[in-house]
Amino acid sequence: MTPPEAFDRPGTTPAIRRRRPAFVRRSDEIEVPPLDEIAPALEPPWHKEGTDTPDRTVVYRHPDGHRIGLRLQARGLAIQAWITAGPDLPPISGGTAAECAEAQAANDARLQPGRTWHAVLITRTSNSLVADLAALVRERLLPALTNKPRGIPAPPPPARIGQPEITSQKKETQK
């Protein structure tokens, strides 16, 4: 080994890592009640299954094989929700060609067997967690069984208070 030259980089001192005590909560963590308590009550034939972690996961099952799941994500920042379609599609009735085509189009428009559709509820922006979670399940997940969503529409931009609206109207010029 050669002796160090005068122009070599000096050695670096490792940074001391400070550990937080285990009882200190992270600053971006949100306190959310147990998921089993805030999960929506769905009408029969849906029934809630018991899970190993009822405070973090809730699962509903339908007799047709459909499943809905809710999971509290890490640090309570979001609740992941999903629906999985059951194994059977309704049979296509034997009728005229137009009726068969209509039934086939209805089958193609719904969530296919075994496929899953996901949605997320951000807990930080929720005003009423129980009501928002129930609306997510009833208005976004359950309709996916009959009419598969193409995407999630973007929320409208926030209204600007006290600022005039900018409109894009073309002014006529004189020649």
C-alpha positions in Angstrom: 0.0 0.0 0.0 1.3 3.4 -0.9 1.4 6.3 1.6 -1.4 8.9 1.1 -0.5 11.8 -1.1 -1.0 15.4 0.1 -3.8 16.0 -2.5 -5.9 12.9 -1.7 -9.4 13.3 -0.4 -9.6 13.3 3.4 -11.5 10.4 5.0 -15.1 10.9 5.8 -16.6 10.7 9.3 -19.7 8.5 9.4 -22.9 10.3 10.3 -24.4 9.4 13.7 -27.8 7.9 13.3 -30.3 8.9 15.9 -33.1 6.4 16.6 -36.5 7.4 17.8 -37.9 5.6 20.8 -40.5 3.0 19.8 -43.3 4.9 21.6 -42.8 8.0 19.4 -45.3 8.2 16.5 -44.1 9.4 13.1 -45.3 12.9 12.2 -47.1 11.7 9.1 -49.1 9.0 10.8 -52.9 9.4 11.2 -54.9 7.9 14.0 -57.7 5.8 12.4 -60.2 3.8 14.4 -60.2 0.0 13.8 -61.4 -0.8 10.3 -63.9 -3.3 11.6 -65.8 -0.5 13.4 -65.9 1.9 10.5 -66.6 -0.6 7.7 -70.0 -0.1 6.0 -72.8 -2.5 6.7 -73.8 -4.1 3.4 -77.3 -5.5 2.7 -77.8 -9.2 2.4 -76.7 -11.4 0.6 -73.3 -9.8 1.4 -71.9 -10.9 4.7 -68.8 -9.9 6.6 -66.1 -12.6 7.1 -63.9 -12.8 10.2 -60.3 -12.0 9.6 -57.1 -12.4 11.6 -56.6 -8.6 11.8 -60.1 -7.0 12.1 -58.5 -3.7 13.0 -56.7 -3.5 9.7 -58.6 -5.8 7.2 -62.3 -6.4 6.5 -63.6 -8.9 3.9 -67.2 -9.3 2.6 -68.4 -12.3 0.6 -71.4 -12.7 -1.8 -73.0 -16.1 -2.5 -72.2 -15.7 -6.2 -68.5 -15.6 -5.4 -67.9 -11.9 -5.4 -65.6 -10.5 -2.7 -65.0 -7.0 -1.4 -61.9 -6.2 0.7 -60.8 -3.2 2.7 -57.3 -2.8 4.1 -55.8 0.0 6.2 -52.5 0.9 4.6 -49.4 1.7 6.6 -49.5 4.7 9.0 -53.2 5.1 8.4 -52.8 7.4 5.4 -55.1 5.5 3.1 -57.7 2.7 3.0 -57.3 0.4 0.0 -60.6 -1.1 -1.2 -61.1 -3.7 -3.9 -63.8 -5.9 -5.4 -63.2 -9.2 -7.2 -65.8 -10.6 -9.5 -67.2 -14.1 -8.9 -66.4 -17.0 -11.2 -69.7 -17.1 -13.2 -71.2 -14.7 -15.8 -74.9 -14.9 -16.3 -75.7 -17.2 -19.3 -76.6 -15.7 -22.6 -80.2 -16.3 -23.4 -81.0 -18.1 -26.7 -83.1 -15.6 -28.7 -82.7 -13.5 -31.7 -79.3 -12.4 -32.9 -80.0 -8.9 -31.6 -80.9 -10.2 -28.1 -77.8 -12.4 -28.0 -75.6 -9.5 -29.1 -77.2 -7.3 -26.4 -76.6 -10.0 -23.7 -73.0 -10.4 -24.9 -72.4 -6.6 -24.8 -73.7 -6.6 -21.2 -71.4 -9.4 -20.2 -68.4 -7.6 -21.9 -69.2 -4.3 -20.1 -69.0 -5.8 -16.6 -66.0 -6.9 -14.5 -64.8 -10.2 -15.8 -64.7 -13.4 -13.6 -61.7 -13.4 -11.3 -60.7 -9.8 -12.1 -60.3 -7.2 -9.5 -61.1 -3.4 -9.4 -59.3 -1.3 -6.8 -60.1 2.1 -5.3 -58.3 4.1 -2.6 -59.7 6.4 0.1 -57.2 9.0 1.3 -57.9 9.4 5.1 -56.1 12.7 5.4 -58.6 14.5 3.1 -61.7 12.7 4.4 -64.2 14.8 6.4 -66.3 11.8 7.6 -64.4 8.6 7.3 -67.4 6.3 7.9 -69.6 8.1 5.3 -66.8 8.4 2.8 -65.9 4.7 3.1 -69.6 3.7 2.7 -69.9 5.9 -0.4 -66.7 4.4 -1.9 -68.0 0.9 -1.5 -71.6 1.6 -2.7 -70.8 4.1 -5.5 -67.5 2.9 -6.9 -67.0 -0.8 -6.1 -70.5 -2.4 -6.3 -71.3 -0.7 -9.7 -68.1 -2.3 -11.1 -69.8 -5.7 -11.1 -72.3 -4.6 -13.7 -70.5 -1.8 -15.5 -66.7 -1.9 -15.5 -65.3 1.6 -15.0 -62.8 2.7 -17.6 -60.9 5.0 -15.2 -61.4 7.3 -12.3 -62.6 10.8 -13.2 -60.4 13.6 -12.0 -61.9 15.7 -9.2 -62.9 19.2 -10.2 -60.4 21.9 -9.6 -60.9 23.8 -6.3 -62.8 27.1 -6.7 -60.8 30.2 -6.4 -62.4 32.5 -3.9 -62.1 36.2 -4.6 -60.4 35.8 -8.0 -62.2 36.6 -11.2 -62.8 33.7 -13.6 -60.6 33.6 -16.7 -62.5 32.8 -19.8 -61.0 32.1 -23.2 -63.1 34.3 -25.4 -61.6 35.4 -28.7 -61.9 39.1 -29.1 -62.7 40.4 -32.5 -60.2 42.8 -34.0 -61.0 45.5 -36.6 -59.1 45.5 -39.8 
